[in-house]
Amino acid sequence: MPSPVMLTMRGVTRVHGHGAAEVHALRGVDLTVAMGELVAVMGPSGSGKSTLLHLAGGLDSPTSGSVRVGRDDVGALDAQGRARLRRRHVGYVFQDLNLVPALTALENVTLPLELDGVPARRARATGTAALAEVGLDDLADRFPDDMSGGQAQRVAIARALVGPRRLLLADEPTGALDSVTGEAVMRVLRARVDAGASGLLVTHDARHAAWADRIVFLRDGLVVDDTGAAGGPDQLLSEAARP
Ligand SMILES: Nc1ncnc2c1ncn2[C@@H]1O[C@H](COP(=O)(O)OP(=O)(O)OP(=O)(O)O)[C@@H](O)[C@H]1O
């Protein structure tokens, strides 16, 4: 029996800007991601990958078409409803880390839980477990400015994954990390998805895309290919390089 679908995008378009400055970032994208499925999104710079991720997480609204997360029609939620969906159910890892400099690693990680009313003790325990998942439980009391770029990125990943999130969105999550740590992060993402979450991963790196169940190729705002990962990194590299 197929797994229940977590994310459904139908006929999604997104036009940025107006008039002469108009950019058609997405031009009619259909995409579904099931529970327990990790989908990698690849494509050249400017093909619409980040726009797709923002729409999937309710950070942005489509110009036309529909985006559903579980039973929620993201376009039909008001700003408060979208904020609640993001806080409770969507985990983001973006290139921009956005850690709060005045908060320790653990406080940064527990922030989304506390904003959502989780009692402090439980938030602390859940946050400590999330830091341990990325191998940083030793640095719980350290401030972002006293960490390496890679450590800060792992804190951001722990924050994105803290609590029972059902949709994980990652935009080049391993960007600032060395390859061993990068692989550890992919392992955490994969484990969360295997435990039932759904994942959408934007990456230029075929080795990371090879962790996915399926790869979607975007070009000029359209899905041009949707394939299983069975061919492995070599095939992916040649696919990504295709004219
Ligand atoms: N806020 C915005 N205002 C105007 N144009 C935008 C905006 N955001 C994105 N764009 C444009 O939309 C198109 C798609 O951008 P997007 O960032 O989604 O692509 P991408 O595939 O993620 O690129 P990259 O791999 O370089 O991050 C690009 O032409 C970009 O310049």
The ligand as an SDF file (V2000), in Angstrom:
LIG
                    3D

 31 33  0  0  0  0  0  0  0  0999 V2000
   12.4310   37.6210   -3.9200 N   0  0  0  0  0  0  0  0  0  0  0  0
   12.7300   37.5740   -5.2140 C   0  0  0  0  0  0  0  0  0  0  0  0
   12.5110   38.6330   -6.0200 N   0  0  0  0  0  0  0  0  0  0  0  0
   12.7850   38.5990   -7.3450 C   0  0  0  0  0  0  0  0  0  0  0  0
   13.2930   37.5070   -7.9740 N   0  0  0  0  0  0  0  0  0  0  0  0
   13.5260   36.4160   -7.2360 C   0  0  0  0  0  0  0  0  0  0  0  0
   13.2740   36.3880   -5.8140 C   0  0  0  0  0  0  0  0  0  0  0  0
   13.6060   35.1560   -5.3510 N   0  0  0  0  0  0  0  0  0  0  0  0
   14.0680   34.4590   -6.4080 C   0  0  0  0  0  0  0  0  0  0  0  0
   14.0110   35.2060   -7.5330 N   0  0  0  0  0  0  0  0  0  0  0  0
   14.3740   34.7580   -8.8960 C   0  0  0  0  0  0  0  0  0  0  0  0
   13.6480   33.5890   -9.1680 O   0  0  0  0  0  0  0  0  0  0  0  0
   14.4520   32.6520   -9.8890 C   0  0  0  0  0  0  0  0  0  0  0  0
   14.5540   31.3590   -9.0930 C   0  0  0  0  0  0  0  0  0  0  0  0
   15.2920   31.6140   -7.9000 O   0  0  0  0  0  0  0  0  0  0  0  0
   15.6080   30.4950   -6.8180 P   0  0  0  0  0  0  0  0  0  0  0  0
   16.3730   31.1360   -5.7290 O   0  0  0  0  0  0  0  0  0  0  0  0
   14.3410   29.7850   -6.4660 O   0  0  0  0  0  0  0  0  0  0  0  0
   16.5520   29.4880   -7.6520 O   0  0  0  0  0  0  0  0  0  0  0  0
   17.5580   28.3750   -7.1280 P   0  0  0  0  0  0  0  0  0  0  0  0
   17.4050   27.2380   -8.0910 O   0  0  0  0  0  0  0  0  0  0  0  0
   17.3080   28.1020   -5.7000 O   0  0  0  0  0  0  0  0  0  0  0  0
   18.9880   29.0530   -7.3310 O   0  0  0  0  0  0  0  0  0  0  0  0
   20.3850   28.7900   -6.5240 P   0  0  0  0  0  0  0  0  0  0  0  0
   20.7920   27.3830   -6.8350 O   0  0  0  0  0  0  0  0  0  0  0  0
   21.2990   29.8060   -7.1260 O   0  0  0  0  0  0  0  0  0  0  0  0
   20.0890   29.0330   -5.0650 O   0  0  0  0  0  0  0  0  0  0  0  0
   15.7950   33.3290  -10.1050 C   0  0  0  0  0  0  0  0  0  0  0  0
   15.7800   33.9350  -11.3910 O   0  0  0  0  0  0  0  0  0  0  0  0
   15.8520   34.3740   -9.0110 C   0  0  0  0  0  0  0  0  0  0  0  0
   16.6370   35.4730   -9.4060 O   0  0  0  0  0  0  0  0  0  0  0  0
  1  2  1  0
  2  3  1  0
  2  7  2  0
  3  4  2  0
  4  5  1  0
  5  6  2  0
  6  7  1  0
  6 10  1  0
  7  8  1  0
  8  9  2  0
  9 10  1  0
 10 11  1  0
 11 12  1  0
 11 30  1  0
 12 13  1  0
 13 14  1  0
 13 28  1  0
 14 15  1  0
 15 16  1  0
 16 17  2  0
 16 18  1  0
 16 19  1  0
 19 20  1  0
 20 21  2  0
 20 22  1  0
 20 23  1  0
 23 24  1  0
 24 25  2  0
 24 26  1  0
 24 27  1  0
 28 29  1  0
 28 30  1  0
 30 31  1  0
M  END
$$$$
